């Protein structure tokens, strides 16, 4: 079995994870999680979404949260080596990120997103693909001029919940287009658990054959059908070295019901049970990689502690197995 011996893992709990929670997560709790993740060694974390909070009330505290992490006495000395990301799907959100950066509390990196499925893309962004690419070409230089790096995400690589099967080769073309118009890196997303390990291996093999090396490319998996870690392994075997995940495997679609209030515009969940939606568990992935002797440069014991606390913050059992079972002992126990 061939795979890289060193990887980079970004944690996206506070944005992609908490966005799916049906109760508002207190700003203080989000800030605590961000601080602890950075103290555990994460160099890439997603903080919030600068989109309209009317449609995503979980992010109504985006400015406050960015200000809080920038002013945190616990991690301020570490921030020069950490990339703080905000999601900015449309122009107003990008402009908001630029203004925040000018004021001294903005993100280091923003994320724009396209779907290879036109129907999914329009539902997600409100623009056709043609118009979105035009918008991205205009705003990427503006963001970078303000000192903000830009991620271009490609979604619906392995399937679309609206249209069904999609063509994987199209996603490689979209990734190249992101690079061509100036994106600093590209995320390749299984947005709803459609990917199976064989197709994951095929896609990332195609991707690396096209680009040559994986340094600007990030693998993002959901585990809706329980295949998340199998897909991580498939991506590793294809040669991928950058991954992202959430504590407890939470996250996915923005919640359509938050703290007792229905949220308009988010649409129905992909699945009847909203708790089915979720990403790969950070805790389980880092423990698995540790057992495979893959270097992550993360404090795994601390990550398991954070995972147990995130479960309390969410107020429900989450998907991590390793916060229950712990790590595999490295030495004889003496029992």
Helices and strands as residue ranges (DSSP letters): E 8-11, I 13-17, G 18-20, H 27-39, E 44-49, G 57-59, H 62-70, G 76-81, E 83-87, H 91-102, E 109-115, H 118-125, H 129-145, E 149-155, H 168-180, E 185-189, H 197-211, E 217-220, H 228-238, E 242-245, G 247-249, E 257-258, E 261-262, G 274-276, H 282-291, H 300-314, H 322-325
